[in-house]
Amino acid sequence: LHTFRLTVKDTHPLLSLTSSVPAGVDPCHVAASPSLNLIFTSNYSSGNVAIHSMPSSPEAPPTLLHTLDLNKHYSTLSVDSSLHDRQEASHCHYSTFTDDGKFLLVCDLGSSSVT
């Protein structure tokens, strides 16, 4: 995860503030929950979702709290792997919150499911 400050300078409109080591391979989507002060990163190739704390200030890096590994649940799903050869494992592609903010929904392209 990287944090940036948007500036009004034409030459460098984004000023890099912090960066942290990814907790998965090929991060492709980030969902933030300001009410929970959490950031969720969907990692495509590793099939997991990393949960970071939202920094208290823009200059502070996010802290990794936990990683949800969807591959642990992949074998329990009914997956028709004949659809695509890339469906040998979980591939977290996108995550979002339910309207009430109580649940995180994760789109898993590997299992063609929403978890």
C-alpha positions in Angstrom: 0.0 0.0 0.0 1.1 3.5 -0.8 -0.2 6.8 0.5 0.0 10.0 -1.5 -0.8 13.6 -1.1 -2.5 15.3 -4.0 -0.7 18.6 -4.8 -1.5 21.5 -7.1 1.9 21.3 -8.8 1.7 20.5 -12.5 5.0 18.7 -12.7 4.4 16.2 -9.8 0.7 16.2 -8.8 1.2 13.2 -6.5 3.6 13.3 -3.6 4.5 9.9 -2.2 4.2 9.8 1.6 4.5 6.2 2.7 4.7 2.6 1.3 4.4 -0.8 2.9 5.4 -4.3 1.9 2.4 -6.1 0.2 0.8 -8.9 2.1 0.0 -10.8 -1.1 0.8 -11.2 -4.8 -0.6 -8.9 -7.4 -2.8 -6.6 -5.4 -5.6 -5.4 -7.7 -8.3 -3.7 -5.5 -8.4 -1.7 -2.3 -11.6 -1.2 -0.2 -11.6 1.2 2.7 -13.9 1.3 5.7 -13.6 4.6 7.4 -16.1 3.5 10.1 -14.0 0.5 11.0 -10.6 2.3 10.3 -9.6 -0.7 8.1 -8.2 -1.1 4.6 -8.8 -4.4 2.7 -6.5 -5.3 -0.3 -7.6 -8.0 -2.7 -4.6 -9.9 -3.9 -5.2 -11.8 -7.2 -2.5 -14.3 -7.6 -2.1 -15.2 -3.9 -5.8 -15.5 -3.4 -6.0 -13.6 -0.2 -7.3 -10.4 1.3 -4.9 -8.3 3.5 -6.4 -6.3 6.3 -4.6 -3.2 7.3 -5.3 -0.5 9.9 -6.1 2.9 8.5 -3.2 5.2 9.5 -3.9 7.9 12.0 -2.2 10.4 9.8 -1.2 10.6 6.1 2.5 10.3 7.1 2.0 7.0 9.0 2.1 3.7 7.0 -0.8 1.3 7.3 -0.2 -1.7 9.6 -1.0 -5.2 8.5 -3.4 -6.8 11.0 -4.5 -10.1 9.3 -4.6 -12.0 6.0 -7.7 -13.9 4.9 -6.6 -16.8 2.8 -9.4 -17.8 0.5 -7.4 -20.8 -0.8 -8.2 -22.5 2.5 -11.8 -22.6 1.5 -11.3 -23.2 -2.2 -11.4 -27.0 -1.9 -14.7 -26.9 -0.1 -16.4 -25.1 -3.0 -18.0 -26.8 -6.0 -15.8 -25.5 -8.8 -16.1 -26.5 -12.4 -12.5 -26.1 -13.4 -13.3 -27.0 -16.9 -14.5 -23.5 -17.4 -11.0 -21.9 -17.4 -7.6 -23.4 -16.8 -6.8 -20.5 -14.4 -9.4 -21.7 -11.9 -6.9 -24.0 -10.0 -7.0 -21.7 -7.0 -8.6 -18.6 -5.5 -8.0 -15.3 -7.3 -9.4 -12.4 -5.2 -10.3 -9.7 -7.7 -12.5 -7.2 -5.9 -14.1 -6.6 -2.4 -16.8 -4.4 -1.2 -19.0 -3.9 1.8 -22.7 -4.7 2.2 -24.9 -1.6 2.4 -25.1 -1.9 6.2 -21.3 -2.1 6.4 -21.4 -5.4 8.5 -19.9 -7.7 5.9 -17.1 -7.7 3.4 -17.9 -9.4 0.1 -15.0 -10.8 -1.9 -15.2 -11.7 -5.6 -13.1 -14.8 -6.2 -12.5 -15.4 -9.9 -10.9 -18.7 -9.2 -14.0 -20.3 -7.8 -16.5 -18.0 -9.7 -18.0 -17.1 -6.4 -18.6 -14.2 -3.9 -17.4 -15.1 -0.4 
